[in-house]
Amino acid sequence: MYQSFLTTLLRFGPHVIAMVLVIGCGNSPQLDSNGQEKISPPMAPAAEAQEYTVVNCLLPGQIRHLGGMTYVGKRKPVKTTVGDCQLRGGEYVLDDPASYQSALRIWQEAANQGDAEAQYYTGEIYEKGLADQQPDYPLAAAWYQKAASQGYKRAAVNLGRLYEQGLGVKQDPVEAVRLYRQAAGLDDNSLALLLDQTVAASNPQPNQQVSNRQREVAQLQQRQLRAGSGAALQSTGSVDAPIIDLVDPPLTASGGSIRLTLPEGERQQISGRVIAPAGLQSLTINNLSVPTSDDGFFKTQLPKYRSGDRETSLQIVAVDNRSQRATLRIIIAAGTRGAAEPERQKIPNKGFGRYYALVIGNDKYRYWTPLDNAVNDARSVARLLRQYYDYEITELYNADRAAILSTLNNLRKQLTEKDNLLIYYAGHGHLVEQLDEGYWIPVDAKQDEDTEWISTRNITGQLKIMSAKHVLVVADSCYAGTLSRGSLSRLRPGISDQKRQQLLQSFASSRVRTALTSGGVQPVLDSGGSGHSVFTKAFLDVLQENGLTLEAERLFLAIRERVSSAAFDLNVNQIPTYEPIHMAGHEAGDFVFVPR
């Protein structure tokens, strides 16, 4: 149910740094910025909710004066809310399949006159498909190309996806990567510090059966990797040496080594990945051979640390098919699990902007099955973000449709391009398969009447027109949507802390719209008695253990390892995912967590 919902948001969502965590949630008091209990905001009348719907709006022409003449300028198309369009005297068309033909007329004139934003939205309309028609990918690609040639980043990302999947154009992984890099807007020196997007795009599913669709995506990504490596080999006669990346815990190497601290007597499993463009020949840890998956992932148990021991270490060595080697040393000492070296905390965390979060927890449903554990998860997430990451939190519990939409609308008007937004939703989700439409379910919504359900198109429409640069959606549930990981910007392991920090700060100038999902049909409780779902426990633990500036991509990889292991023990099929939200305005970069 939730996965289908998330996929729909992935199709229609925007590119802002916001995090949305969708899980079953419960009732709790709303807290102010100091963590004190406060009264929830008054619920807006249901009729007002329509005001917050995002629409295609055609504003009236402005009255202009030239010499002794007065005339009315051309009408301007914009994306905005119903209330704002009405206030400005415009005419609007709803952003739904039945209205796409009318929406096309709003944007077409400006697109024909060379307006890049209008060309981008025209391309989106053709990609979605006009009413009762299939998507017209060739026309979508043509309009994206016009906008991308003018430097419109979001159009370059959408066009790259079409080339990546061979929709409306000949499948061309190399051209897809070029377009993703164009959208990133980084210089050659910065691009050299990123993993090739074709490598970063892979999304392996350890210890799980994958669907035919996931297999097709994985095969495409492997073809992309071979295409990129082949081009490099032809032009230079060489191929990059292997790279060893520690996935969980998500610590970065400095000078070929990582210092990892563990509580005394505790044994911890670590997970990593070898990226070997020439193919992996062998992987050893302290001279013992270690098996890897087809995608280079491996796991091993760390030895228990005793107070009488001196520092112990692991030596990980990867050798590729060209006999090129990579070595990573992990030094183990006593301390709080996962803590990084103290001297590595000295690099200032500046330039990332302010962080906000909207935490929504719905538990006490009137017409749907009440939820038991989600509120506990929601409150814990809010507490962690406030305490460890200095978020300004807005909390809604057991909220109706108007309250959720009005709060989102208020945040849209409040946030600026210097802000990051995290949206956490915990509660029921629903998918209408015939319409391929996902919904959030407010507490007073009926099962047989969808008038009070919140369409994901509504939510993503709000995010799309927000000024905030970065939005991350996190969903502990199912979620529907097409995937395209190629436009994610993942840092190359092993670069210096200073360069890593500078590159992360450079991401702040690009719009980010990504989603992290649990992959489960519903929240799965942790058997260890933590009071959280498997996914949320991993989410909370990794962020609490973290002491470094952390990209959401690395957070996802660590969470996936922990969830897959726990789900395997519970005999549950749950595979977390992380990808940009399609048609959400994603450009490049990644969401970044900055600890206090």
C-alpha positions as CSV (number, residue, x, y, z in Angstrom):
1,M,0.0,0.0,0.0
2,Y,2.7,2.5,1.0
3,Q,5.2,1.5,-1.7
4,S,2.6,2.2,-4.4
5,F,2.0,5.6,-2.8
6,L,5.6,6.5,-2.8
7,T,6.1,5.5,-6.4
8,T,3.3,7.9,-7.4
9,L,5.0,10.7,-5.5
10,L,8.3,9.8,-7.2
11,R,6.5,10.4,-10.5
12,F,5.0,13.7,-9.7
13,G,7.1,15.0,-6.9
14,P,9.3,18.2,-7.0
15,H,13.1,18.8,-6.3
16,V,13.5,20.5,-2.8
17,I,15.5,19.3,0.2
18,A,12.8,17.8,2.2
19,M,12.5,14.5,3.9
20,V,9.2,12.7,4.1
21,L,9.1,9.6,6.3
22,V,5.9,7.7,5.7
23,I,5.0,5.1,8.4
24,G,2.1,4.2,10.6
25,C,2.0,6.8,13.3
26,G,0.2,7.6,16.5
27,N,-1.1,10.4,18.6
28,S,1.2,12.7,20.6
29,P,1.2,16.4,21.7
30,Q,2.7,19.0,19.4
31,L,5.9,20.5,20.6
32,D,7.5,23.9,20.3
33,S,11.1,24.6,19.3
34,N,12.1,24.0,22.9
35,G,10.5,20.6,23.0
36,Q,7.6,21.8,25.2
37,E,4.1,20.5,24.6
38,K,1.8,23.0,22.8
39,I,-1.6,23.1,21.3
40,S,-2.1,21.9,17.7
41,P,-3.0,24.6,15.2
42,P,-6.7,24.9,14.5
43,M,-8.0,22.8,11.7
44,A,-8.8,24.7,8.5
45,P,-12.3,24.2,7.1
46,A,-12.4,21.5,4.5
47,A,-13.5,24.1,1.8
48,E,-10.2,25.9,2.3
49,A,-8.1,22.9,1.4
50,Q,-9.0,23.5,-2.3
51,E,-7.1,26.8,-2.0
52,Y,-3.8,24.9,-1.5
53,T,-4.1,22.7,-4.6
54,V,-1.3,23.4,-7.1
55,V,-2.5,24.3,-10.6
56,N,-1.4,25.6,-14.0
57,C,-2.3,29.3,-13.8
58,L,-2.4,31.9,-16.6
59,L,-2.0,35.3,-15.1
60,P,-3.4,38.4,-16.8
61,G,-1.1,40.6,-18.7
62,Q,0.4,43.6,-16.9
63,I,-0.6,47.1,-17.9
64,R,2.3,48.9,-19.5
65,H,3.0,52.4,-20.6
66,L,5.2,53.3,-23.5
67,G,5.4,57.0,-24.5
68,G,1.9,58.1,-24.7
69,M,0.5,54.7,-25.2
70,T,-1.0,52.3,-22.6
71,Y,-1.3,48.6,-23.4
72,V,-1.7,45.2,-21.8
73,G,1.3,42.9,-21.9
74,K,1.3,39.1,-22.6
75,R,-0.3,36.8,-20.2
76,K,2.2,34.7,-18.1
77,P,1.9,31.0,-17.3
78,V,2.9,30.0,-13.8
79,K,2.7,27.0,-11.4
80,T,1.0,28.2,-8.2
81,T,-1.9,27.4,-5.8
82,V,-5.6,28.0,-6.5
83,G,-5.7,30.7,-3.8
84,D,-2.7,32.6,-5.2
85,C,-3.9,32.3,-8.8
86,Q,-7.3,33.7,-7.8
87,L,-5.7,36.5,-5.7
88,R,-3.7,37.6,-8.7
89,G,-6.7,37.5,-11.1
90,G,-5.6,34.5,-13.1
91,E,-7.3,31.6,-14.7
92,Y,-6.3,28.1,-13.7
93,V,-6.4,24.5,-14.9
94,L,-6.0,21.5,-12.5
95,D,-2.9,19.5,-12.8
96,D,-4.5,16.1,-13.4
97,P,-4.9,13.8,-16.4
98,A,-8.3,15.1,-17.4
99,S,-7.0,18.6,-17.7
100,Y,-3.6,18.0,-19.4
101,Q,-5.0,19.2,-22.8
102,S,-6.1,22.5,-21.3
103,A,-2.8,22.8,-19.4
104,L,-0.9,22.4,-22.6
105,R,-2.7,25.4,-24.0
106,I,-1.5,27.5,-21.0
107,W,2.1,26.7,-21.6
108,Q,2.3,26.2,-25.4
109,E,2.5,29.8,-26.5
110,A,5.3,30.7,-24.2
111,A,7.1,27.5,-25.1
112,N,6.9,28.3,-28.8
113,Q,8.4,31.7,-28.1
114,G,11.5,30.1,-26.5
115,D,10.7,30.3,-22.7
116,A,12.8,27.5,-21.2
117,E,10.5,26.9,-18.2
118,A,7.4,26.7,-20.4
119,Q,9.3,24.3,-22.7
120,Y,10.1,22.1,-19.6
121,Y,6.5,22.0,-18.5
122,T,5.3,21.3,-22.0
123,G,7.7,18.3,-22.1
124,E,6.3,17.1,-18.8
125,I,2.7,17.2,-20.0
126,Y,3.6,15.1,-23.1
127,E,5.6,12.7,-20.9
128,K,2.6,12.3,-18.5
129,G,0.3,11.8,-21.5
130,L,-2.7,13.9,-22.5
131,A,-6.2,12.8,-21.2
132,D,-6.9,9.2,-22.1
133,Q,-3.7,8.9,-24.2
134,Q,-0.4,7.2,-23.8
135,P,2.7,9.3,-23.1
136,D,4.2,10.9,-26.2
137,Y,7.9,10.4,-25.3
138,P,9.4,11.7,-28.6
139,L,7.6,15.0,-28.2
140,A,8.5,15.2,-24.5
141,A,12.2,14.6,-25.5
142,A,12.0,17.3,-28.1
143,W,10.7,19.9,-25.7
144,Y,13.2,18.9,-22.9
145,Q,16.0,19.2,-25.5
146,K,14.9,22.8,-26.3
147,A,14.9,23.8,-22.6
148,A,18.1,21.9,-21.8
149,S,19.9,23.6,-24.6
150,Q,19.2,26.9,-22.8
151,G,20.7,25.6,-19.6
152,Y,17.5,24.6,-17.8
153,K,18.8,21.9,-15.4
154,R,15.5,20.1,-14.7
155,A,14.9,19.6,-18.4
156,A,18.4,18.0,-18.7
157,V,17.6,15.6,-15.9
158,N,14.3,14.5,-17.4
159,L,15.9,14.2,-20.8
160,G,18.7,12.1,-19.3
161,R,16.2,9.7,-17.9
162,L,14.6,9.2,-21.3
163,Y,18.0,8.4,-22.8
164,E,18.8,6.1,-19.8
165,Q,15.6,4.1,-20.4
166,G,15.3,4.5,-24.1
167,L,11.9,6.3,-24.0
168,G,11.2,8.3,-27.2
169,V,14.9,8.3,-28.0
170,K,17.5,5.7,-28.8
171,Q,18.8,4.3,-25.5
172,D,22.2,5.9,-24.9
173,P,23.7,5.6,-21.3
174,V,26.6,7.8,-22.2
175,E,24.4,10.6,-23.3
176,A,22.3,10.2,-20.2
177,V,25.4,10.6,-18.0
178,R,26.4,13.7,-20.0
179,L,23.0,15.3,-19.4
180,Y,23.1,14.4,-15.7
181,R,26.5,16.0,-15.5
182,Q,25.3,19.1,-17.4
183,A,22.5,19.4,-14.7
184,A,25.1,19.1,-11.9
185,G,26.8,22.3,-13.2
186,L,30.2,21.3,-11.6
187,D,33.6,21.9,-13.1
188,D,35.9,19.1,-14.3
189,N,37.9,19.1,-11.0
190,S,34.7,18.6,-9.0
191,L,33.3,16.0,-11.3
192,A,36.5,14.0,-10.9
193,L,35.6,13.7,-7.2
194,L,32.3,12.0,-8.0
195,L,31.6,8.4,-8.8
196,D,30.6,7.9,-12.4
197,Q,26.8,8.3,-12.4
198,T,26.5,4.9,-14.1
199,V,28.2,3.3,-11.1
200,A,26.3,5.4,-8.5
201,A,23.1,4.5,-10.2
202,S,23.2,0.8,-9.2
203,N,20.8,-0.2,-6.6
204,P,21.5,-3.8,-5.7
205,Q,19.1,-5.7,-3.4
206,P,21.2,-8.0,-1.1
207,N,19.6,-11.2,0.3
208,Q,16.4,-10.6,-1.6
209,Q,14.5,-11.7,-4.6
210,V,14.0,-8.8,-7.0
211,S,11.2,-8.2,-9.4
212,N,11.5,-8.5,-13.2
213,R,11.4,-4.7,-13.4
214,Q,14.2,-4.3,-10.9
215,R,16.2,-6.9,-12.9
216,E,15.7,-4.9,-16.1
217,V,16.9,-1.7,-14.3
218,A,20.0,-3.5,-13.0
219,Q,20.8,-4.9,-16.4
220,L,20.5,-1.4,-17.9
221,Q,22.8,0.0,-15.2
222,Q,25.4,-2.8,-16.0
223,R,25.2,-1.9,-19.7
224,Q,25.8,1.8,-18.8
225,L,28.8,0.8,-16.7
226,R,30.3,-1.2,-19.5
227,A,29.6,1.6,-22.0
228,G,31.3,4.2,-19.8
229,S,34.3,2.0,-19.0
230,G,34.7,1.0,-22.6
231,A,34.8,4.6,-23.7
232,A,37.5,5.4,-21.1
233,L,39.5,2.4,-22.1
234,Q,39.5,3.3,-25.8
235,S,40.5,6.9,-25.1
236,T,43.2,6.3,-22.4
237,G,44.1,2.7,-22.7
238,S,43.5,2.4,-18.9
239,V,40.7,1.9,-16.5
240,D,40.3,3.2,-12.9
241,A,41.7,1.2,-10.0
242,P,39.3,-0.4,-7.6
243,I,37.8,1.6,-4.7
244,I,36.8,0.1,-1.3
245,D,33.9,2.0,0.3
246,L,32.7,1.3,3.8
247,V,28.8,1.3,3.7
248,D,27.8,0.5,7.3
249,P,28.8,2.3,9.4
250,P,28.9,5.1,6.9
251,L,32.3,6.5,7.7
252,T,34.7,7.9,5.2
253,A,38.4,7.0,4.8
254,S,41.2,9.5,5.3
255,G,44.7,8.5,4.1
256,G,43.5,5.0,3.4
257,S,42.3,4.2,6.9
258,I,39.1,4.5,9.0
259,R,39.0,4.7,12.8
260,L,35.9,2.8,14.2
261,T,35.0,2.8,17.9
262,L,32.9,0.1,19.6
263,P,31.6,-0.4,23.2
264,E,33.7,-2.9,25.0
265,G,32.8,-6.5,24.3
266,E,30.4,-5.7,21.5
267,R,30.6,-7.4,18.1
268,Q,29.6,-5.5,15.1
269,Q,29.1,-6.5,11.5
270,I,30.4,-4.0,8.9
271,S,29.4,-3.9,5.3
272,G,31.2,-2.4,2.3
273,R,31.4,-2.3,-1.4
274,V,34.2,-2.7,-3.9
275,I,33.8,-0.6,-7.1
276,A,36.1,-2.2,-9.7
277,P,35.5,-0.9,-13.3
278,A,37.9,-3.6,-14.6
279,G,36.2,-6.3,-12.7
280,L,37.0,-7.7,-9.2
281,Q,39.5,-10.5,-9.0
282,S,39.7,-11.0,-5.3
283,L,38.8,-9.5,-1.9
284,T,40.7,-10.4,1.3
285,I,40.4,-9.2,4.9
286,N,43.5,-9.9,7.0
287,N,44.6,-12.3,4.2
288,L,41.4,-14.3,4.3
289,S,39.3,-14.5,1.2
290,V,35.8,-12.8,1.5
291,P,32.9,-13.5,-0.8
292,T,31.2,-10.6,-2.6
293,S,27.9,-10.1,-4.4
294,D,27.8,-9.5,-8.2
295,D,27.8,-5.8,-7.4
296,G,30.9,-6.0,-5.1
297,F,29.1,-5.9,-1.7
298,F,30.6,-7.7,1.2
299,K,30.0,-8.2,5.0
300,T,32.3,-9.3,7.8
301,Q,32.2,-9.5,11.6
302,L,34.5,-7.2,13.6
303,P,36.4,-8.8,16.5
304,K,35.1,-7.9,20.0
305,Y,37.2,-5.1,21.7
306,R,38.4,-5.7,25.2
307,S,39.7,-2.9,27.5
308,G,43.0,-4.8,27.9
309,D,43.6,-4.9,24.2
310,R,45.5,-2.4,22.3
311,E,44.0,-1.1,19.1
312,T,43.1,-3.8,16.7
313,S,42.8,-3.4,12.9
314,L,41.5,-5.0,9.8
315,Q,43.3,-4.8,6.4
316,I,40.9,-5.0,3.4
317,V,42.6,-5.6,0.0
318,A,40.8,-5.6,-3.3
319,V,42.5,-6.7,-6.6
320,D,40.9,-6.2,-10.0
321,N,41.3,-8.1,-13.2
322,R,44.2,-5.8,-14.2
323,S,46.1,-6.6,-10.9
324,Q,45.4,-3.1,-9.7
325,R,45.0,-3.0,-5.9
326,A,43.1,-0.9,-3.3
327,T,43.7,-1.2,0.4
328,L,41.6,0.0,3.4
329,R,42.7,-0.2,7.0
330,I,40.0,-0.2,9.7
331,I,41.3,0.6,13.2
332,I,39.1,-0.5,16.1
333,A,39.2,1.1,19.5
334,A,36.9,1.5,22.5
335,G,34.2,4.2,22.6
336,T,30.7,5.0,21.4
337,R,29.8,2.9,18.5
338,G,30.5,4.5,15.1
339,A,32.0,7.7,16.5
340,A,34.6,9.3,14.1
341,E,38.0,10.5,15.0
342,P,37.8,13.7,17.0
343,E,40.3,15.5,14.8
344,R,38.1,15.0,11.8
345,Q,35.3,17.1,13.4
346,K,37.2,20.4,13.1
347,I,36.2,21.2,9.5
348,P,33.4,23.8,9.8
349,N,29.9,22.9,8.7
350,K,29.0,26.1,7.0
351,G,27.1,26.9,3.8
352,F,24.3,24.3,4.2
353,G,21.5,26.7,5.2
354,R,18.8,26.3,7.7
355,Y,17.0,23.0,8.4
356,Y,13.2,22.6,8.9
357,A,11.1,19.5,9.3
358,L,7.3,18.9,9.2
359,V,6.5,15.7,11.2
360,I,3.0,14.3,10.6
361,G,1.8,11.4,12.7
362,N,-1.7,9.9,12.1
363,D,-2.8,7.1,14.4
364,K,-6.4,7.4,15.6
365,Y,-8.2,6.7,12.4
366,R,-12.0,6.7,12.6
367,Y,-12.7,4.6,9.5
368,W,-9.4,2.9,8.8
369,T,-7.6,0.4,11.1
370,P,-5.9,2.4,13.9
371,L,-2.1,2.3,14.0
372,D,-0.2,1.5,17.1
373,N,3.5,2.3,16.8
374,A,3.9,5.1,14.2
375,V,3.5,8.0,16.6
376,N,6.3,6.7,18.7
377,D,8.5,6.6,15.6
378,A,7.4,10.1,14.6
379,R,8.1,11.6,18.0
380,S,11.5,9.9,18.1
381,V,12.4,11.2,14.7
382,A,11.4,14.7,15.7
383,R,13.4,14.5,18.9
384,L,16.5,13.2,17.1
385,L,16.4,15.9,14.4
386,R,16.0,18.6,17.0
387,Q,18.6,17.4,19.4
388,Y,21.4,16.1,17.1
389,Y,20.8,18.1,13.8
390,D,19.3,21.4,15.0
391,Y,16.1,21.2,13.0
392,E,13.2,23.6,13.5
393,I,10.3,21.2,13.9
394,T,6.6,21.6,13.1
395,E,4.5,18.7,14.3
396,L,1.0,17.6,13.4
397,Y,-0.7,14.6,15.0
398,N,-4.0,13.0,14.0
399,A,-4.5,15.7,11.4
400,D,-7.2,16.1,8.8
401,R,-6.8,17.0,5.2
402,A,-7.1,20.8,5.5
403,A,-4.6,20.9,8.4
404,I,-1.9,19.0,6.5
405,L,-2.4,21.0,3.3
406,S,-2.5,24.4,5.0
407,T,0.6,23.6,7.0
408,L,2.5,22.6,3.8
409,N,1.2,25.8,2.1
410,N,2.5,27.9,5.0
411,L,5.9,26.3,4.9
412,R,6.0,26.9,1.1
413,K,5.4,30.6,1.7
414,Q,7.9,30.7,4.6
415,L,10.9,28.9,3.2
416,T,13.6,30.5,1.1
417,E,16.3,29.2,-1.2
418,K,18.7,29.0,1.8
419,D,16.4,26.5,3.6
420,N,16.2,22.7,3.7
421,L,12.9,20.9,4.4
422,L,12.3,17.5,5.8
423,I,8.7,16.2,5.7
424,Y,8.0,13.1,7.8
425,Y,4.6,11.5,7.3
426,A,3.5,8.6,9.4
427,G,0.1,7.1,8.7
428,H,-2.0,5.2,6.2
429,G,-1.4,5.4,2.5
430,H,-3.4,4.1,-0.3
431,L,-3.1,3.4,-4.0
432,V,-5.9,3.4,-6.6
433,E,-4.4,1.1,-9.1
434,Q,-6.8,2.0,-11.9
435,L,-5.7,5.6,-11.7
436,D,-2.1,4.9,-10.7
437,E,-2.7,7.5,-8.0
438,G,-1.4,7.5,-4.5
439,Y,-2.9,9.1,-1.4
440,W,-2.1,10.1,2.2
441,I,-5.1,9.2,4.4
442,P,-6.1,11.9,7.1
443,V,-7.6,10.6,10.3
444,D,-11.2,11.5,9.4
445,A,-11.2,10.2,5.8
446,K,-13.6,7.4,4.9
447,Q,-12.6,4.3,3.0
448,D,-15.3,4.6,0.4
449,E,-15.0,8.3,-0.2
450,D,-11.8,9.8,-1.6
451,T,-12.8,13.5,-1.3
452,E,-10.8,13.8,2.0
453,W,-7.8,11.8,0.8
454,I,-4.7,13.8,0.0
455,S,-3.4,13.0,-3.5
456,T,0.4,12.7,-3.9
457,R,0.0,15.1,-6.8
458,N,-1.1,17.7,-4.3
459,I,1.8,17.1,-2.0
460,T,4.4,17.1,-4.7
461,G,2.9,20.1,-6.3
462,Q,3.4,22.0,-3.1
463,L,7.0,20.8,-3.0
464,K,7.6,21.7,-6.6
465,I,6.8,25.3,-6.3
466,M,8.6,25.7,-2.9
467,S,11.7,28.0,-2.9
468,A,13.6,25.6,-0.6
469,K,16.5,24.0,-2.4
470,H,16.5,20.5,-0.9
471,V,13.6,18.1,-0.1
472,L,14.0,14.5,1.0
473,V,11.0,12.1,1.3
474,V,11.5,9.2,3.6
475,A,8.7,6.6,3.7
476,D,8.5,3.6,6.1
477,S,6.0,2.0,3.8
478,C,5.2,1.2,0.2
479,Y,5.4,3.8,-2.4
480,A,4.7,3.8,-6.2
481,G,7.0,5.4,-8.8
482,T,9.5,5.1,-11.6
483,L,13.1,5.1,-10.6
484,S,16.1,7.0,-12.0
485,R,19.2,6.9,-9.8
486,G,21.6,8.1,-12.5
487,S,21.1,11.8,-11.6
488,L,22.3,11.3,-8.0
489,S,25.7,12.8,-7.2
490,R,27.7,10.4,-5.1
491,L,31.1,11.3,-3.8
492,R,34.1,9.1,-4.6
493,P,35.4,7.3,-1.5
494,G,38.8,8.2,-0.3
495,I,38.9,11.9,-1.1
496,S,40.2,14.2,1.6
497,D,37.8,15.5,4.3
498,Q,38.3,19.1,3.1
499,K,37.5,18.3,-0.5
500,R,34.5,16.2,0.6
501,Q,33.1,19.1,2.6
502,Q,33.7,21.6,-0.2
503,L,31.9,19.4,-2.7
504,L,28.9,18.8,-0.3
505,Q,28.6,22.6,0.1
506,S,28.6,23.0,-3.7
507,F,25.5,20.7,-3.8
508,A,23.6,23.4,-1.9
509,S,23.2,25.5,-5.0
510,S,21.2,22.8,-6.9
511,R,17.6,21.8,-6.3
512,V,17.3,18.3,-4.8
513,R,14.1,16.2,-4.7
514,T,14.8,12.6,-3.5
515,A,12.9,9.9,-1.6
516,L,14.1,7.2,0.8
517,T,11.6,4.4,1.3
518,S,11.5,1.3,3.5
519,G,10.3,-0.9,0.7
520,G,7.8,-2.7,2.9
521,V,4.1,-3.0,2.5
522,Q,3.6,-1.7,6.0
523,P,5.8,-0.9,9.0
524,V,7.5,-4.0,10.3
525,L,8.1,-4.0,14.1
526,D,11.5,-4.7,15.4
527,S,11.7,-8.0,17.2
528,G,14.2,-6.7,19.6
529,G,11.6,-4.7,21.5
530,S,12.9,-1.3,20.5
531,G,9.3,0.0,20.0
532,H,10.1,1.1,16.4
533,S,9.7,-0.5,13.0
534,V,12.8,-2.2,11.5
535,F,13.3,0.7,9.1
536,T,12.8,3.5,11.6
537,K,15.1,1.8,14.1
538,A,17.9,1.7,11.5
539,F,17.1,5.3,10.4
540,L,17.4,6.6,14.0
541,D,20.4,4.5,14.9
542,V,22.5,5.5,11.9
543,L,21.7,9.2,12.4
544,Q,22.4,9.1,16.1
545,E,25.7,7.3,15.7
546,N,26.8,9.6,12.9
547,G,29.3,12.4,13.7
548,L,30.1,13.7,10.2
549,T,28.4,15.6,7.5
550,L,26.4,12.8,5.9
551,E,24.8,12.5,2.4
552,A,21.4,10.8,2.2
553,E,22.9,8.3,-0.2
554,R,25.3,7.1,2.4
555,L,22.6,7.1,5.0
556,F,20.5,4.9,2.7
557,L,23.2,2.4,2.0
558,A,23.8,1.9,5.8
559,I,20.0,1.6,6.4
560,R,19.6,-0.9,3.6
561,E,22.2,-3.2,5.1
562,R,20.6,-3.1,8.5
563,V,17.0,-3.5,7.3
564,S,17.8,-6.3,4.9
565,S,19.5,-8.3,7.7
566,A,16.7,-7.7,10.1
567,A,14.0,-8.4,7.5
568,F,15.8,-11.7,6.6
569,D,15.7,-12.8,10.3
570,L,12.0,-11.9,10.4
571,N,11.3,-13.7,7.1
572,V,10.0,-10.4,5.7
573,N,10.6,-9.2,2.2
574,Q,11.7,-5.6,2.7
575,I,14.2,-3.7,0.5
576,P,14.7,0.0,1.1
577,T,15.2,2.2,-1.9
578,Y,16.6,5.7,-2.6
579,E,16.1,7.7,-5.7
580,P,15.3,11.2,-7.1
581,I,11.6,12.0,-7.4
582,H,10.6,12.0,-11.0
583,M,9.0,15.2,-12.3
584,A,9.8,16.9,-9.0
585,G,12.3,19.3,-10.4
586,H,15.4,17.4,-9.3
587,E,18.6,18.8,-10.7
588,A,21.7,17.4,-9.0
589,G,23.4,16.8,-5.7
590,D,22.1,15.1,-2.6
591,F,20.4,15.9,0.7
592,V,22.9,16.5,3.4
593,F,22.6,15.9,7.2
594,V,24.7,18.3,9.2
595,P,25.2,17.4,12.9
596,R,25.4,20.1,15.6
